[in-house]
Amino acid sequence: MTTAPATVTIPGYRAGTWKADPVHCEIALSIRQVLVSAVRARFTRYHVTIVTSEDPLGSSVAATIDLASIDTGNQKRDNHLRSADILDVAKHPTMSYRSTGIRQTDAGWVVDGELTLHGATQKVPLAVAVTGFGPDPVGRQRAGFTATAQINRRDFGITIPMGGGGVVSNKVSISLKIEAVLQT
């Protein structure tokens, strides 16, 4: 992976502080279960702030996700995920991400950062695509991004109790679709 020159051009790019618009965002994960299917979940409550600088490589992102807002479409499963068996939301109510740098590679953009989950912090790079910058129908400026990452749940101390440990993958895929509104 090589690093591109510091001069980059993104059509419509604007420097500023952006807040995610929850109506137009999705923060989700999926994990293989029984080696055949995948359980998918999304989070419905979160705060994401993106600060774009004049040089895109100097930009940053910070996010806090309310883990109690996990939604798989199955209330019993959601309650089990929130329990001390897995996410332990009573003890660890949020997960957070803080960028430590941004770089452009031959494959696109990468946001390097730290994910804190279940009381552990690990370096997690996000593969990011810029989907656009521009005005919405009511004149506000918007920016769009997609991002993906993979983590190992065991790196964060998340184990599955007897009965589920052998049939649930260690690898968790994370996907984000973020549409943010310019604040300043």
SVG drawing of the C-alpha trace seen along z (x, -y; Angstrom):
<svg xmlns="http://www.w3.org/2000/svg" viewBox="-39 -28 43 54">
<polyline fill="none" stroke="black" stroke-width="0.4" points="0.0,0.0 1.5,-3.3 0.6,-6.8 -0.5,-9.3 0.7,-12.9 -0.8,-15.3 -2.6,-17.3 -6.0,-15.7 -9.1,-17.0 -12.6,-16.0 -15.5,-17.5 -17.6,-19.9 -15.3,-19.4 -15.8,-21.9 -13.9,-22.4 -16.0,-22.5 -17.7,-20.6 -20.3,-18.1 -22.9,-16.2 -24.4,-12.9 -28.1,-13.0 -29.5,-9.9 -32.4,-9.8 -29.9,-9.3 -27.3,-7.1 -26.7,-3.5 -24.2,-2.0 -24.3,1.8 -22.5,5.0 -22.7,8.6 -21.3,11.8 -21.3,15.3 -23.4,17.8 -23.3,21.5 -20.9,21.0 -23.9,20.7 -25.7,17.5 -24.9,14.0 -26.6,12.1 -27.0,8.5 -27.6,5.7 -27.8,1.9 -27.5,-0.8 -30.2,-3.4 -28.7,-5.9 -25.3,-7.5 -23.4,-10.8 -20.9,-11.2 -18.9,-14.4 -16.6,-14.9 -14.2,-17.8 -13.0,-18.4 -9.9,-20.6 -8.7,-22.6 -6.4,-19.7 -8.5,-16.5 -5.6,-14.6 -5.9,-16.7 -9.6,-15.9 -10.9,-13.9 -13.9,-11.8 -15.3,-11.0 -18.3,-8.7 -20.1,-7.4 -22.6,-4.6 -25.3,-3.7 -24.9,0.1 -28.4,0.5 -29.8,-0.7 -28.7,2.5 -31.5,3.8 -31.4,7.2 -35.1,7.3 -35.4,10.0 -36.1,8.7 -35.0,11.9 -31.7,11.8 -31.3,8.0 -31.8,8.6 -29.2,11.4 -26.7,9.2 -27.2,6.4 -26.7,8.8 -23.6,9.5 -23.1,12.6 -22.0,10.5 -21.9,6.7 -22.6,6.1 -24.4,2.8 -25.0,2.2 -21.2,2.0 -20.2,0.8 -23.0,-1.3 -21.2,-2.8 -18.6,-2.1 -16.5,-4.9 -14.2,-5.6 -11.6,-8.4 -9.5,-8.9 -5.8,-9.3 -5.0,-10.0 -6.2,-9.9 -4.3,-8.7 -5.0,-8.1 -3.8,-4.8 -3.9,-3.2 -7.2,-1.5 -8.8,-4.8 -9.1,-6.5 -8.2,-5.0 -9.1,-6.5 -6.8,-5.2 -8.3,-5.3 -9.0,-3.7 -12.2,-1.7 -13.2,-1.4 -15.6,1.4 -16.3,3.6 -13.6,1.7 -10.8,2.4 -9.3,0.1 -7.8,1.4 -6.5,-0.2 -9.1,0.2 -8.6,-1.3 -11.7,-2.2 -11.7,-1.8 -13.6,-5.0 -15.3,-6.1 -16.4,-9.7 -19.9,-9.6 -20.2,-13.4 -20.5,-16.9 -23.3,-19.3 -26.5,-21.2 -29.7,-19.4 -33.2,-20.6 -33.5,-23.1 -30.1,-24.6 -28.0,-22.9 -24.6,-21.5 -24.3,-17.7 -21.4,-15.3 -21.7,-11.5 -19.3,-8.7 -19.3,-4.9 -16.8,-2.9 -16.0,0.7 -13.9,2.5 -13.4,5.9 -12.6,6.6 -12.1,9.7 -14.6,9.8 -12.1,11.6 -9.7,8.6 -12.3,6.7 -12.9,9.4 -16.2,10.5 -16.7,14.2 -19.8,16.2 -21.0,18.4 -21.3,22.2 -23.7,23.2 -22.8,20.4 -19.0,20.1 -18.3,22.7 -20.9,21.5 -20.3,17.8 -17.4,16.3 -14.7,14.3 -14.7,11.9 -17.2,9.0 -17.8,6.9 -18.7,3.2 -20.3,1.0 -21.2,-2.7 -23.2,-4.9 -22.9,-8.4 -24.7,-11.5 -23.6,-14.6 -24.9,-18.2 -22.5,-21.1 -22.7,-22.9 -20.0,-25.5"/>
</svg>
